[in-house]
Amino acid sequence: MSERVSNLVAAPLAAIVISLLVAGCGRDEKKAEPLRPVLTAVVGTSSANALTTYSGEVRSRVEQPLAFRIAGKISERLVDAGAVVKPGQVLARLDPVDTALSAGAAEAQLALADAEAKRYRELRRQNFVSQAALDSRETTLKAASAQADLARNQSAYTILKADQPGVVGQVLAEVGQVVTAGQAVFRVARPDTLEVAIAIPESRLSETRTASAAEVVLWADDSVRYKGKLREIAAMADPVTRTYAARVSILDADPRVVFGMTANVRFAGTAMAERLSIPQSALFQKDARPAVWLVDANDTVSLRAVEVAHYANESVELSSGLVSGERIVIAGVHKLSAGEKIRVAERGVFATKKAAEKKTAEK
């Protein structure tokens, strides 16, 4: 009887022990972490046209800042930005009160000096004064005459006129503003000397100088092509951007080309072999050398060294290390490790900058 009771007590105890052991084993098992989503792209090639195209702004070769030759308060402004002006046209006026008073005082001094000189000439004729006294009065008369001429010129300087035909690009002062002598009030540009201001990187300097011709395309209307010619390249690079400022003349500009427009300039005669193009965000540094994370068919990443041929604004052109069609990671490259399995967040082909901008504009 006692043996039967002990068996009945031992059975529940064994069940409890087994359940505790199972629960403990369940706690030891770790849940599998979700795969990291990573943005990727398929490597493509960039054409030679994309490599030799530069964005710039339509400017005028002759941009003239106009200013008053004397200081004063602007009392009248007769033109606005965008106005077409002719030579001799009045653009603005200064308050003429002070210059009128100065001119009046100078005229009075001239009249007095002239009267004194006449009296001394008569006295000298009668031998009542010496020649030295007459010479002194003649000198005073010349000085008074010069001062009167200067005062008259100062009065004329209160009127600002256009020196040449052009378009008012900027208005830099308003009515009521006190300006100093030489302070620019307007910026007038010649409409018949249109050109595009661009920046040439160091790696493209030699091939740009040897370009036979150029083609200009406006972003506002890319259906029209304009003939261009490289007019000048700066002798020194910009200390900040390390690029060389250049000007490309538009040889057959029409009324559709307006100051301030954005234009693309593509040089002829600079064809280059096609190169692989990837975003700059895809680059990773390994042992002070550029590398990229390559994604295989199993969505596993591995690091591969590459050779950079040229750095563009947002992309990088490679000379070796990848082949067209391979998939690489283009974002979050510093958070990956070799052999890590990822979840591809986007699958696509990396496009050139121009194509990406066109797609954005269509949206």
C-alpha positions as CSV (number, residue, x, y, z in Angstrom):
1,M,0.0,0.0,0.0
2,S,2.8,2.4,0.9
3,E,4.6,1.6,-2.4
4,R,1.5,2.5,-4.3
5,V,1.2,5.9,-2.5
6,S,4.8,6.8,-3.2
7,N,4.3,6.1,-6.9
8,L,1.3,8.3,-7.0
9,V,3.3,11.2,-5.4
10,A,6.4,10.7,-7.6
11,A,4.5,10.9,-10.9
12,P,3.3,14.6,-10.5
13,L,6.7,15.6,-9.3
14,A,8.4,14.1,-12.4
15,A,5.9,16.0,-14.6
16,I,6.7,19.3,-12.9
17,V,10.5,18.7,-13.3
18,I,10.1,17.9,-17.0
19,S,8.0,21.0,-17.7
20,L,10.6,23.2,-15.9
21,L,13.4,21.7,-17.9
22,V,11.5,22.3,-21.2
23,A,10.7,25.9,-20.2
24,G,14.4,26.5,-19.4
25,C,15.5,25.2,-22.7
26,G,13.0,27.5,-24.4
27,R,14.5,30.5,-22.8
28,D,18.0,29.6,-24.0
29,E,16.9,29.6,-27.6
30,K,17.4,33.0,-29.3
31,K,15.1,34.4,-31.9
32,A,16.7,34.9,-35.3
33,E,17.4,38.6,-36.0
34,P,15.8,40.1,-39.1
35,L,18.0,40.8,-42.1
36,R,19.2,44.4,-42.5
37,P,17.5,46.2,-45.4
38,V,20.2,47.8,-47.6
39,L,19.9,50.0,-50.7
40,T,21.7,48.6,-53.7
41,A,22.0,49.3,-57.4
42,V,23.3,47.5,-60.5
43,V,26.5,49.0,-62.0
44,G,26.1,50.6,-65.4
45,T,28.4,52.5,-67.8
46,S,28.5,56.3,-68.3
47,S,28.8,57.6,-71.9
48,A,31.5,60.0,-73.1
49,N,28.8,62.7,-73.5
50,A,28.0,62.6,-69.8
51,L,31.7,62.9,-68.9
52,T,32.2,66.1,-71.0
53,T,29.0,68.0,-70.1
54,Y,29.1,70.9,-67.7
55,S,26.3,73.0,-66.2
56,G,26.6,76.7,-66.1
57,E,24.8,80.0,-66.2
58,V,24.0,82.3,-69.1
59,R,25.9,85.5,-68.6
60,S,27.1,88.5,-70.7
61,R,30.7,89.0,-71.7
62,V,30.3,92.7,-70.9
63,E,28.6,93.3,-67.5
64,Q,29.1,96.9,-66.5
65,P,28.4,98.3,-63.0
66,L,27.1,101.9,-63.2
67,A,27.6,104.3,-60.3
68,F,27.5,108.0,-59.6
69,R,30.8,109.9,-59.6
70,I,29.9,111.8,-56.5
71,A,28.2,111.0,-53.2
72,G,24.6,111.9,-52.5
73,K,21.1,110.9,-51.8
74,I,19.2,109.1,-54.6
75,S,16.1,111.2,-55.4
76,E,14.8,109.4,-58.5
77,R,15.2,106.0,-60.1
78,L,13.8,105.7,-63.6
79,V,14.4,102.1,-64.6
80,D,13.8,98.6,-63.0
81,A,15.6,95.3,-63.4
82,G,15.1,93.8,-66.8
83,A,14.7,97.2,-68.6
84,V,16.4,97.6,-72.0
85,V,18.4,100.9,-72.0
86,K,20.0,102.9,-74.7
87,P,23.2,105.0,-74.7
88,G,22.6,108.4,-73.0
89,Q,19.4,107.3,-71.3
90,V,18.9,108.7,-67.8
91,L,18.7,106.0,-65.2
92,A,18.7,107.8,-61.9
93,R,19.3,111.2,-60.2
94,L,20.8,112.5,-57.0
95,D,19.4,115.3,-54.9
96,P,20.9,118.4,-56.7
97,V,20.6,120.9,-53.8
98,D,24.1,120.7,-52.5
99,T,25.8,120.7,-55.9
100,A,23.7,123.6,-57.0
101,L,24.8,125.6,-54.0
102,S,28.4,124.8,-54.6
103,A,28.1,125.8,-58.3
104,G,26.5,129.1,-57.3
105,A,29.3,129.9,-54.9
106,A,31.9,129.0,-57.5
107,E,30.2,131.2,-60.1
108,A,30.3,134.1,-57.6
109,Q,34.0,133.7,-57.0
110,L,34.6,133.6,-60.7
111,A,32.7,136.8,-61.3
112,L,34.7,138.5,-58.5
113,A,38.0,137.3,-59.8
114,D,37.2,138.4,-63.3
115,A,36.3,141.9,-62.1
116,E,39.5,142.2,-60.1
117,A,41.5,141.1,-63.0
118,K,39.9,143.7,-65.3
119,R,40.6,146.5,-62.8
120,Y,44.3,145.5,-62.4
121,R,44.8,145.3,-66.2
122,E,43.6,149.0,-66.4
123,L,45.8,150.0,-63.5
124,R,48.7,148.3,-65.0
125,R,48.1,150.0,-68.3
126,Q,48.3,153.3,-66.5
127,N,51.4,152.0,-64.6
128,F,49.7,152.4,-61.2
129,V,50.4,148.7,-60.1
130,S,53.3,146.4,-60.7
131,Q,53.3,143.5,-63.2
132,A,53.5,141.1,-60.2
133,A,50.3,142.4,-58.7
134,L,48.5,141.9,-62.1
135,D,49.9,138.4,-62.4
136,S,48.5,137.5,-59.0
137,R,45.0,138.6,-60.0
138,E,45.3,136.7,-63.3
139,T,46.2,133.5,-61.4
140,T,43.3,134.0,-59.0
141,L,41.0,134.3,-62.1
142,K,42.3,131.1,-63.6
143,A,41.8,129.2,-60.3
144,A,38.3,130.6,-59.9
145,S,37.4,129.6,-63.5
146,A,38.7,126.0,-62.9
147,Q,36.7,125.8,-59.6
148,A,33.6,127.0,-61.5
149,D,34.0,124.3,-64.2
150,L,34.5,121.7,-61.5
151,A,31.3,122.8,-59.7
152,R,29.4,122.6,-63.0
153,N,30.7,119.1,-63.6
154,Q,29.7,118.1,-60.1
155,S,26.2,119.3,-60.9
156,A,26.1,117.2,-64.0
157,Y,27.3,114.1,-62.1
158,T,24.0,114.0,-60.2
159,I,22.4,112.4,-63.3
160,L,23.4,108.8,-64.0
161,K,23.2,107.8,-67.7
162,A,23.8,104.6,-69.6
163,D,27.1,104.5,-71.5
164,Q,26.1,101.6,-73.8
165,P,23.1,99.6,-74.9
166,G,22.1,96.7,-72.6
167,V,19.7,95.2,-70.1
168,V,19.5,96.2,-66.5
169,G,20.4,92.9,-64.7
170,Q,20.4,94.2,-61.1
171,V,19.2,97.3,-59.2
172,L,21.6,97.7,-56.3
173,A,20.2,100.9,-54.7
174,E,16.8,102.5,-54.1
175,V,15.3,106.0,-53.8
176,G,16.2,107.6,-50.5
177,Q,19.4,105.7,-50.1
178,V,22.7,107.7,-49.6
179,V,25.4,106.3,-51.8
180,T,29.1,107.0,-52.0
181,A,31.1,107.9,-55.0
182,G,31.7,104.8,-57.1
183,Q,29.1,102.7,-55.3
184,A,27.3,100.5,-57.9
185,V,23.6,101.4,-58.4
186,F,22.9,99.3,-61.5
187,R,24.5,96.4,-63.3
188,V,23.9,96.5,-67.1
189,A,24.7,93.6,-69.4
190,R,25.2,93.7,-73.1
191,P,22.6,91.4,-74.8
192,D,24.7,90.7,-77.9
193,T,27.6,89.0,-76.1
194,L,25.9,86.0,-74.5
195,E,28.0,83.2,-73.1
196,V,27.9,80.5,-70.5
197,A,30.0,80.6,-67.4
198,I,31.1,77.1,-66.3
199,A,33.8,75.5,-64.1
200,I,36.3,73.0,-65.4
201,P,37.8,70.4,-63.0
202,E,41.6,69.9,-63.0
203,S,41.2,66.4,-64.6
204,R,39.4,67.9,-67.7
205,L,41.5,71.0,-68.2
206,S,43.8,69.7,-71.0
207,E,41.1,68.0,-73.0
208,T,38.8,71.0,-72.8
209,R,41.5,73.3,-74.1
210,T,41.9,71.1,-77.2
211,A,38.1,70.9,-77.9
212,S,37.3,71.9,-81.4
213,A,33.7,73.1,-80.7
214,A,31.0,73.2,-78.1
215,E,27.3,72.6,-77.9
216,V,25.0,74.6,-75.6
217,V,21.6,73.3,-74.5
218,L,19.2,75.2,-72.2
219,W,17.6,73.4,-69.4
220,A,14.4,75.3,-70.1
221,D,14.3,74.0,-73.7
222,D,16.5,71.1,-74.4
223,S,15.1,70.6,-77.9
224,V,17.3,73.4,-79.3
225,R,21.1,73.1,-79.7
226,Y,23.3,76.2,-80.0
227,K,26.8,76.4,-81.4
228,G,29.4,77.4,-78.9
229,K,33.1,78.2,-78.7
230,L,35.4,78.2,-75.7
231,R,36.5,81.8,-75.3
232,E,38.6,81.7,-72.2
233,I,39.8,79.6,-69.2
234,A,41.1,81.1,-66.0
235,A,44.9,80.9,-65.5
236,M,44.5,79.9,-61.8
237,A,42.1,77.5,-60.1
238,D,39.6,78.7,-57.5
239,P,41.1,78.2,-54.1
240,V,37.9,76.7,-52.7
241,T,36.5,74.5,-55.4
242,R,39.8,73.8,-57.2
243,T,38.1,74.3,-60.6
244,Y,39.0,76.7,-63.4
245,A,36.4,79.3,-64.4
246,A,35.7,79.2,-68.2
247,R,33.4,81.1,-70.6
248,V,31.8,79.5,-73.7
249,S,30.4,82.0,-76.2
250,I,27.0,81.3,-77.7
251,L,27.5,81.9,-81.5
252,D,23.9,81.7,-82.6
253,A,21.8,82.9,-79.6
254,D,18.2,83.8,-80.2
255,P,15.6,85.5,-78.0
256,R,15.0,82.2,-76.1
257,V,18.4,82.6,-74.5
258,V,17.9,84.9,-71.4
259,F,20.4,86.1,-68.8
260,G,20.5,83.9,-65.7
261,M,19.3,80.7,-67.4
262,T,20.9,77.4,-66.7
263,A,22.6,75.7,-69.6
264,N,24.6,72.5,-70.3
265,V,27.8,72.8,-72.3
266,R,29.1,69.7,-74.1
267,F,32.5,69.8,-75.8
268,A,33.2,68.0,-79.1
269,G,36.4,66.2,-79.8
270,T,36.8,64.9,-76.2
271,A,35.4,61.4,-76.7
272,M,36.6,58.9,-74.1
273,A,36.2,55.2,-73.5
274,E,33.1,54.2,-71.5
275,R,33.7,53.8,-67.8
276,L,31.7,52.4,-64.9
277,S,29.8,55.0,-62.9
278,I,28.7,54.6,-59.3
279,P,27.4,57.0,-56.6
280,Q,30.0,58.5,-54.3
281,S,28.0,57.1,-51.3
282,A,29.0,53.6,-52.5
283,L,32.7,54.1,-51.8
284,F,34.2,52.5,-48.7
285,Q,37.8,52.9,-47.5
286,K,39.9,49.9,-46.8
287,D,43.6,50.2,-46.0
288,A,43.4,53.8,-47.4
289,R,42.2,52.5,-50.8
290,P,38.6,52.8,-52.2
291,A,36.4,49.8,-52.2
292,V,32.8,48.8,-52.6
293,W,30.5,46.2,-51.1
294,L,29.6,43.6,-53.7
295,V,26.2,41.7,-53.4
296,D,26.2,38.1,-54.6
297,A,23.3,36.0,-55.8
298,N,22.6,34.9,-52.2
299,D,22.4,38.6,-51.0
300,T,25.6,38.3,-49.1
301,V,28.1,41.2,-49.2
302,S,31.8,41.1,-49.7
303,L,34.3,43.9,-50.0
304,R,36.2,44.5,-53.3
305,A,38.9,47.1,-54.0
306,V,38.3,49.5,-57.0
307,E,40.3,52.1,-58.9
308,V,38.8,55.6,-59.2
309,A,39.4,57.4,-62.5
310,H,37.4,60.6,-61.9
311,Y,35.3,62.2,-59.1
312,A,32.2,64.0,-60.4
313,N,29.6,66.1,-58.4
314,E,27.6,63.1,-57.1
315,S,29.2,60.1,-58.9
316,V,32.5,58.3,-59.3
317,E,33.9,56.9,-62.5
318,L,35.9,53.7,-62.1
319,S,38.8,52.5,-64.2
320,S,38.8,48.9,-62.8
321,G,37.4,46.7,-60.1
322,L,33.9,46.2,-61.3
323,V,32.1,45.0,-64.4
324,S,28.8,46.2,-65.8
325,G,25.8,44.3,-64.3
326,E,27.2,43.6,-60.9
327,R,25.2,44.7,-57.9
328,I,26.7,46.9,-55.2
329,V,25.6,48.6,-52.0
330,I,25.1,52.4,-52.5
331,A,24.0,53.5,-49.0
332,G,25.0,52.6,-45.4
333,V,28.4,51.1,-46.5
334,H,30.0,51.8,-43.0
335,K,27.5,49.6,-41.2
336,L,28.2,46.3,-43.0
337,S,30.6,43.5,-42.4
338,A,32.1,40.9,-44.7
339,G,29.9,37.8,-45.2
340,E,26.8,39.5,-43.8
341,K,23.5,38.5,-45.4
342,I,21.2,41.5,-46.2
343,R,17.8,42.2,-47.5
344,V,17.9,44.2,-50.8
345,A,15.7,47.3,-50.3
346,E,15.8,48.4,-54.0
347,R,16.9,46.8,-57.2
348,G,17.8,49.2,-60.1
349,V,20.5,50.4,-62.4
350,F,22.5,53.4,-61.4
351,A,21.8,56.2,-63.9
352,T,23.9,59.1,-64.9
353,K,23.4,62.5,-63.3
354,K,21.6,63.9,-66.3
355,A,19.1,61.0,-66.4
356,A,18.4,61.3,-62.7
357,E,17.8,65.0,-62.9
358,K,15.4,64.5,-65.9
359,K,13.5,61.9,-63.9
360,T,13.2,64.2,-60.9
361,A,12.0,67.1,-63.2
362,E,9.3,64.8,-64.7
363,K,8.0,64.0,-61.2
